[in-house]
Amino acid sequence: MKGATMQNESFWDALVQWLHGVGVHVTPDAAQRVEQGAQVASNVASGALAQLDMSGLLALAAALGWASGLRRYAVVFAIGGAGALGWVALPPGLAMLTHPLVLTVSGCLLLVEFFADKVPWLDSLWDAVNAFLRVPGGALLAASVFGADDATMALVAGLMGGSLAAMSAATKMTARAAINTSPEPFSNVGASLAEDGLSMGALWLAVEHPLMFASALAVVLVLSVVLLVVLWRFFKGVLRRLRLLRGPPPQEAMEALPAQ
């Protein structure tokens, strides 16, 4: 910690010298205040990083995987933006998410997804297009929590993140397809807003309260399985009713005719 403090002091001294060299004169009082503010931010980031023990890292990996099945671009933008602003101390493997180019691209795609996901039937088309990206995206983000420093845990996190992304994506796609059978658009918008809140809430809970997130995730997974079973039965019933409306196949219709 002492070495980091000395390194920060030398950095700010060099920065002040450079500013003087280009004609920008910083008063000693202003320089001292900036240095103190930077030191406070450094201490906060160091403390937050120290709190990311194994349970915290696993919770973050699980949240990134599960939330990616709902809002992949929002997850990348939110966690990258939080890291860039110093709100969250990200593991080294996720530092790339703070790059301005990554934030710009993910922010633009976030806006597209936000509006496309609230239009009936367009949301299902968007889900179908992105279905093949959400699962590997969730696996990659989860594995990056551990990076190359721990290949075993990165592999475990990747498998976990990909599985959670597949579960949340399957639940989302099935539920939205069922909602689209309703002619009114309000339930569709409400479901989309709920997914926005759930994905961001999962990230916050994983960072702030990892053990609470683990409990909540277990409950959500059980509910997802129940919902998938119920929706599967619903779609089977819809297909059965459609077959009845179409009538029997031609061969069965001919056999049902009375003999001449």
Buried (B, 14 or more C-beta within 10 A) or exposed (E): EEEEEEEBEEEBEEBBEEEEEEEEEBEEEEBEEBBEEBBEEBEEBEEBBEEBEEEBBBBBBBBBBBBBBBBBBBBBBBBBBBBBEEBBBBBEBBBBBBEEEBBEBBBEBBEEBBEBBBBBEBBBEBBEEBBEBBBBBBBBBBBBBBBEEBEEBBEBBBBBBBBBBBBBBBBBBBBBBBBBEEEEEEBBBEBBEEBBEBBBBBBBBBBEBBEEBBEBBEEBBEEBEEBBEEBEEBEEEEEEEEEEEEEEEEEEEEEEEEEE
